[in-house]
Amino acid sequence: MKAIGYFREPVPGSKGESLAAQNKAFLEFCEKHGYDVAVTFVEMVDSNGLRNGFRQLVDYLRRPDRGFVMVVARSLDGMGTDREE
């Protein structure tokens, strides 16, 4: 099975995990559970103050050719601000 990693850039001054630490944990999870890495998405603030990683993840999941995948994130709190999606 394939796994998708979703990482969020920590807010400056917060105690959130670095992107490198999140990626390492994701890769270790995949190795431990026998998942192949399909793709990763990073939620970072762009020059307009917007975060597009979650939108890219949702768009990817809606593609018919993606096959069956598992989304791996540290917690549901880190998935984004739009719980409806």
TIRO-2110 file (N, C-alpha, C; in Angstrom, 1 decimal):
// TIRO-2110
0.8, -1.2, 0.0, N, 1, A
0.0, 0.0, 0.0, CA, 1, A
0.9, 1.2, 0.0, C, 1, A
0.4, 2.3, -0.6, N, 2, A
1.1, 3.6, -0.6, CA, 2, A
0.6, 4.5, 0.5, C, 2, A
1.6, 5.3, 1.0, N, 3, A
1.2, 6.3, 2.0, CA, 3, A
1.6, 7.7, 1.5, C, 3, A
0.8, 8.6, 1.9, N, 4, A
1.0, 10.1, 1.6, CA, 4, A
1.4, 10.7, 2.9, C, 4, A
2.5, 11.5, 2.9, N, 5, A
2.9, 12.3, 4.1, CA, 5, A
2.3, 13.7, 4.0, C, 5, A
1.9, 14.2, 5.1, N, 6, A
1.4, 15.6, 5.1, CA, 6, A
2.1, 16.3, 6.3, C, 6, A
2.8, 17.3, 6.0, N, 7, A
3.6, 18.0, 7.1, CA, 7, A
3.2, 19.5, 7.1, C, 7, A
3.2, 20.1, 8.3, N, 8, A
2.9, 21.5, 8.4, CA, 8, A
4.1, 22.2, 9.0, C, 8, A
4.5, 23.3, 8.3, N, 9, A
5.6, 24.2, 8.8, CA, 9, A
5.1, 24.7, 10.2, C, 9, A
6.0, 24.6, 11.2, N, 10, A
5.6, 25.1, 12.5, CA, 10, A
5.6, 26.6, 12.5, C, 10, A
4.7, 27.1, 13.3, N, 11, A
4.6, 28.6, 13.4, CA, 11, A
5.8, 29.1, 14.1, C, 11, A
6.4, 30.1, 13.6, N, 12, A
7.6, 30.6, 14.3, CA, 12, A
7.3, 30.9, 15.8, C, 12, A
8.3, 30.4, 16.7, N, 13, A
8.1, 30.6, 18.1, CA, 13, A
7.3, 29.5, 18.8, C, 13, A
6.7, 28.6, 18.0, N, 14, A
5.9, 27.5, 18.5, CA, 14, A
6.8, 26.3, 18.9, C, 14, A
6.2, 25.3, 19.6, N, 15, A
7.0, 24.1, 19.9, CA, 15, A
6.7, 23.0, 18.9, C, 15, A
6.2, 23.3, 17.7, N, 16, A
5.9, 22.3, 16.7, CA, 16, A
7.1, 21.7, 16.2, C, 16, A
7.0, 20.5, 15.7, N, 17, A
8.1, 19.7, 15.2, CA, 17, A
8.6, 20.3, 13.8, C, 17, A
9.8, 20.3, 13.6, N, 18, A
10.4, 20.8, 12.3, CA, 18, A
9.9, 20.0, 11.2, C, 18, A
10.0, 20.5, 10.0, N, 19, A
9.6, 19.7, 8.8, CA, 19, A
10.5, 18.5, 8.7, C, 19, A
11.8, 18.6, 9.0, N, 20, A
12.7, 17.5, 8.9, CA, 20, A
12.3, 16.4, 9.9, C, 20, A
11.9, 16.8, 11.1, N, 21, A
11.5, 15.8, 12.1, CA, 21, A
10.2, 15.1, 11.7, C, 21, A
9.3, 15.8, 11.1, N, 22, A
8.0, 15.3, 10.7, CA, 22, A
8.3, 14.3, 9.5, C, 22, A
9.2, 14.6, 8.6, N, 23, A
9.5, 13.8, 7.5, CA, 23, A
10.2, 12.5, 8.0, C, 23, A
11.1, 12.6, 8.9, N, 24, A
11.8, 11.5, 9.5, CA, 24, A
10.8, 10.5, 10.1, C, 24, A
9.8, 11.1, 10.9, N, 25, A
8.8, 10.2, 11.6, CA, 25, A
8.0, 9.5, 10.6, C, 25, A
7.6, 10.2, 9.5, N, 26, A
6.8, 9.6, 8.4, CA, 26, A
7.5, 8.4, 7.8, C, 26, A
8.8, 8.7, 7.4, N, 27, A
9.6, 7.6, 6.8, CA, 27, A
9.8, 6.4, 7.7, C, 27, A
10.0, 6.7, 9.0, N, 28, A
10.1, 5.6, 9.9, CA, 28, A
8.8, 4.8, 10.0, C, 28, A
7.7, 5.5, 10.1, N, 29, A
6.4, 4.9, 10.1, CA, 29, A
6.2, 4.0, 8.9, C, 29, A
6.5, 4.5, 7.7, N, 30, A
6.3, 3.7, 6.5, CA, 30, A
7.2, 2.5, 6.5, C, 30, A
8.4, 2.6, 6.9, N, 31, A
9.3, 1.5, 7.0, CA, 31, A
8.8, 0.4, 8.0, C, 31, A
8.4, 0.9, 9.1, N, 32, A
7.9, -0.1, 10.2, CA, 32, A
6.7, -0.8, 9.8, C, 32, A
5.8, -0.2, 9.0, N, 33, A
4.5, -0.8, 8.6, CA, 33, A
4.5, -1.3, 7.2, C, 33, A
5.5, -1.2, 6.5, N, 34, A
5.6, -1.7, 5.1, CA, 34, A
4.9, -0.9, 4.1, C, 34, A
4.8, 0.4, 4.2, N, 35, A
4.1, 1.2, 3.2, CA, 35, A
5.2, 1.8, 2.3, C, 35, A
4.8, 2.0, 1.0, N, 36, A
5.6, 2.7, 0.1, CA, 36, A
5.2, 4.2, 0.1, C, 36, A
6.2, 5.1, 0.0, N, 37, A
5.9, 6.5, 0.0, CA, 37, A
5.4, 6.9, -1.4, C, 37, A
4.2, 7.4, -1.5, N, 38, A
3.6, 7.8, -2.8, CA, 38, A
4.0, 9.2, -3.1, C, 38, A
3.8, 10.1, -2.1, N, 39, A
4.0, 11.6, -2.3, CA, 39, A
3.9, 12.2, -0.9, C, 39, A
4.5, 13.4, -0.8, N, 40, A
4.4, 14.2, 0.4, CA, 40, A
3.9, 15.6, 0.1, C, 40, A
3.2, 16.2, 1.0, N, 41, A
2.7, 17.5, 0.9, CA, 41, A
3.1, 18.3, 2.1, C, 41, A
3.6, 19.5, 1.8, N, 42, A
4.1, 20.4, 2.9, CA, 42, A
3.2, 21.6, 3.0, C, 42, A
2.7, 21.9, 4.1, N, 43, A
1.9, 23.1, 4.4, CA, 43, A
2.8, 24.2, 4.8, C, 43, A
3.1, 25.1, 3.9, N, 44, A
3.9, 26.3, 4.3, CA, 44, A
3.2, 27.6, 3.9, C, 44, A
3.5, 28.6, 4.6, N, 45, A
2.9, 29.9, 4.3, CA, 45, A
3.5, 30.5, 3.1, C, 45, A
2.7, 30.8, 2.0, N, 46, A
3.3, 31.4, 0.8, CA, 46, A
3.4, 33.0, 1.0, C, 46, A
3.9, 33.6, -0.1, N, 47, A
4.1, 35.1, 0.0, CA, 47, A
2.8, 35.9, 0.2, C, 47, A
1.7, 35.3, 0.0, N, 48, A
0.4, 35.9, 0.2, CA, 48, A
-0.2, 35.6, 1.6, C, 48, A
0.5, 34.8, 2.4, N, 49, A
0.1, 34.4, 3.7, CA, 49, A
-0.9, 33.2, 3.6, C, 49, A
-1.0, 32.6, 2.5, N, 50, A
-1.9, 31.4, 2.3, CA, 50, A
-1.1, 30.1, 2.5, C, 50, A
-1.8, 29.1, 2.9, N, 51, A
-1.3, 27.7, 3.0, CA, 51, A
-2.0, 26.9, 2.0, C, 51, A
-1.2, 26.3, 1.1, N, 52, A
-1.8, 25.5, 0.0, CA, 52, A
-1.6, 24.0, 0.1, C, 52, A
-0.8, 23.6, 1.0, N, 53, A
-0.5, 22.1, 1.1, CA, 53, A
-1.7, 21.3, 1.3, C, 53, A
-2.7, 21.7, 2.1, N, 54, A
-3.9, 20.9, 2.4, CA, 54, A
-4.7, 20.8, 1.1, C, 54, A
-4.8, 21.9, 0.4, N, 55, A
-5.6, 22.0, -0.9, CA, 55, A
-5.0, 21.0, -1.9, C, 55, A
-3.7, 21.0, -2.0, N, 56, A
-3.0, 20.1, -2.9, CA, 56, A
-3.2, 18.6, -2.5, C, 56, A
-3.2, 18.4, -1.2, N, 57, A
-3.5, 17.0, -0.7, CA, 57, A
-4.9, 16.6, -1.1, C, 57, A
-5.9, 17.4, -0.9, N, 58, A
-7.3, 17.1, -1.2, CA, 58, A
-7.4, 16.9, -2.8, C, 58, A
-6.8, 17.7, -3.5, N, 59, A
-6.8, 17.6, -5.0, CA, 59, A
-6.2, 16.3, -5.4, C, 59, A
-5.1, 15.9, -4.8, N, 60, A
-4.5, 14.6, -5.1, CA, 60, A
-5.4, 13.4, -4.8, C, 60, A
-6.0, 13.5, -3.6, N, 61, A
-6.9, 12.4, -3.2, CA, 61, A
-8.1, 12.3, -4.1, C, 61, A
-8.5, 13.3, -4.8, N, 62, A
-9.7, 13.3, -5.7, CA, 62, A
-9.3, 12.7, -7.1, C, 62, A
-8.1, 12.6, -7.4, N, 63, A
-7.6, 12.0, -8.7, CA, 63, A
-8.0, 10.5, -8.8, C, 63, A
-8.6, 10.1, -9.9, N, 64, A
-9.0, 8.7, -10.0, CA, 64, A
-7.9, 7.8, -10.2, C, 64, A
-6.7, 8.2, -10.6, N, 65, A
-5.6, 7.4, -10.9, CA, 65, A
-4.6, 7.2, -9.7, C, 65, A
-4.9, 7.7, -8.5, N, 66, A
-4.0, 7.6, -7.4, CA, 66, A
-3.9, 6.3, -6.8, C, 66, A
-4.9, 5.4, -7.0, N, 67, A
-4.9, 4.1, -6.3, CA, 67, A
-5.3, 4.2, -4.8, C, 67, A
-5.2, 3.2, -4.1, N, 68, A
-5.5, 3.2, -2.7, CA, 68, A
-4.3, 3.7, -1.9, C, 68, A
-4.5, 4.7, -1.0, N, 69, A
-3.4, 5.3, -0.3, CA, 69, A
-3.9, 5.5, 1.2, C, 69, A
-2.9, 5.7, 2.0, N, 70, A
-3.1, 6.1, 3.4, CA, 70, A
-2.5, 7.5, 3.6, C, 70, A
-3.2, 8.4, 4.3, N, 71, A
-2.6, 9.7, 4.6, CA, 71, A
-2.1, 9.6, 6.0, C, 71, A
-0.8, 10.0, 6.1, N, 72, A
-0.2, 9.9, 7.4, CA, 72, A
0.1, 11.4, 7.9, C, 72, A
-0.4, 11.8, 9.0, N, 73, A
-0.2, 13.1, 9.6, CA, 73, A
0.0, 12.9, 11.1, C, 73, A
0.8, 13.8, 11.7, N, 74, A
1.0, 13.7, 13.2, CA, 74, A
-0.2, 13.6, 14.0, C, 74, A
-1.2, 14.5, 13.6, N, 75, A
-2.5, 14.6, 14.3, CA, 75, A
-3.5, 15.2, 13.4, C, 75, A
-4.8, 15.0, 13.7, N, 76, A
-5.9, 15.6, 13.0, CA, 76, A
-5.8, 17.1, 13.1, C, 76, A
-5.3, 17.6, 14.2, N, 77, A
-5.2, 19.1, 14.4, CA, 77, A
-4.3, 19.7, 13.3, C, 77, A
-3.4, 19.0, 12.8, N, 78, A
-2.5, 19.5, 11.9, CA, 78, A
-2.9, 19.4, 10.4, C, 78, A
-4.1, 18.9, 10.2, N, 79, A
-4.6, 18.7, 8.8, CA, 79, A
-5.0, 19.9, 8.1, C, 79, A
-5.3, 21.0, 8.8, N, 80, A
-5.7, 22.2, 8.1, CA, 80, A
-6.9, 22.8, 8.9, C, 80, A
-7.4, 23.9, 8.3, N, 81, A
-8.4, 24.6, 8.9, CA, 81, A
-9.8, 24.3, 8.4, C, 81, A
-9.9, 23.6, 7.3, N, 82, A
-11.2, 23.3, 6.7, CA, 82, A
-11.6, 21.8, 7.0, C, 82, A
-12.2, 21.5, 8.1, N, 83, A
-12.6, 20.1, 8.4, CA, 83, A
-13.6, 19.5, 7.5, C, 83, A
-14.4, 20.3, 6.8, N, 84, A
-15.4, 19.9, 5.9, CA, 84, A
-14.8, 19.0, 4.8, C, 84, A
-13.6, 19.3, 4.3, N, 85, A
-13.0, 18.5, 3.3, CA, 85, A
-12.4, 17.2, 3.8, C, 85, A
END
